[in-house]
């Protein structure tokens, strides 16, 4: 038996010399993976369109369309110029959340969610202009919808967040 999982780079093999023929899972570095750690099986589906590469920011106004939008980005000159180009085509964002720092903590995310929550009317789309911390913060903002306590309660073991109410997040990696 041999199966390859490209995403996790796991090879499952059967080796009669190991535990009475029980399949052995081997990670990409050749070390054995432990069986029985997961309590249940799970699946992941992400049916979204991803666009990247040169000129990706120029396509954002078309993706935003006529919808109200918010910008989540760094407060740095390189990102200001990209944001200005997007706003020139799509119209100005209802709110700009630019207090994001690298690896924001709970206090930072709470402030970001409050900034977003103060927007009226509410944005329909969030544009994340930056790297990983910006994109992650935009996802938290989308889930919180202006109230970070919703996300915090879920992280502490509360009720799951209702994904049906989340906003769309369009992400663009900027170059600083």
Order of alpha helices (4+ residues) and beta strands (2+ residues): beta-beta-beta-beta-alpha-beta-alpha-beta-alpha-beta-alpha-alpha-beta
